[in-house]
Amino acid sequence: MAEFLAYLQKLTVLVFLVSSMLAMGLRLTPAAIVSPLRNVRLVLLTLGLNFVLASAFAGLLTVVIPLDRGHAIGLLLLGGAIARLIVSFVAADWLRRGAA
């Protein structure tokens, strides 16, 4: 019974993820996807925050707070995920102001 529930959990998470991505992707037009990419400053800001600043901050935390190797790797991965969230708010604000 426990094996069945574990399988069911994996299946429902997969269905949720795929349906969420499809729902978001089907709402966007190709022009809505490409238009933010035309703003070079916004793209560079996004890449800088995501890959440099957030990873550096997460790396600094792993030095300051002694962690096991697995926990440190997880923190580095979460640092990138949080940066994506912050960048999406910055980009939305930027586009709302008409800077794009």
N, C-alpha and C positions, 0 to 999 in steps of 0.2 A: 504494500500500500504506500509506503514512504517513497519507493522508487517511482511509482506512478505519479505521485504528487510533485516530485522533483521534476519529472518529465513535463508534466502539465504546466508547472511554473515557467520552465524554459520556453515552452511553446507559446504561452500567453505573452511573455515579455517580447518574444520575437514578433508576434502578430501586432502587438502594440507599437513597437518601434517602426515596423514597416508601414503600418497604416498611418502613423503620425507623419512620417516623412513623405508619404504619398499625398496626404491631405495638404501639407504645406507646399509641396512642389506643384500640385495641380492648381493652386490658387495664383501662382505667379505666372506672368507672361514673360516671354524671352526678353522683351524690352526692359521689364522691371528687374530682371536679373543682371543684364549687361550695363544698365545706366550707372549704377554706383561704381563700376569698374573703370569708367571713363575719367573719374576724378583721381588723378595720380596721387595727390596729397593724402586723400582718404585711404587709399590702398596702402601707401607707405606707412601711414600712422597705424593702420590695422596690423600690418605685418610686424612693425616695430614693437607695438604693445604686446602682441601675441607671442612672438618668438623670442624677443630679447628681454623686455622688462619683466614680464610675468615669470619666465623661466629663471631669470636672474634672482628675482625675489624668492621664488620657491627654493632655488639652490642655496641662497643665503640662509633661509630658514632651516634647511637640512644641516648647515654647518653650526648654526647657533643652538639648535635643539638636537641633541644626539638621538638619532633614530636608527632602527634596524634598516637593512638594505631595502627590503620590500616596502616598508613604510615610506622611505625616502623616495623611491621610484614612484609610488602612488601620489606623494605630495607634488612631485614634478609634473606628473600627468594632470593633476587637478589644477595646478598653476596655469597650465595652458587652457584648460576648460574655462576657468574663471575669467581669463583674459578675453576669451571669445564673448562672454556675456557682457563684460564692460565695454568692449569695442562695439558691440551691437547697439548699446545705449548711446555711445558717443556718435556713431554713424547716424542713428535715427535723429538725434538732436541736430547734427550737422545738416542733414537733409531737410529737416523741418525748418531750419533757419534760411534755407535757400542757398547754401554755400556750394552745393553740388553743381 
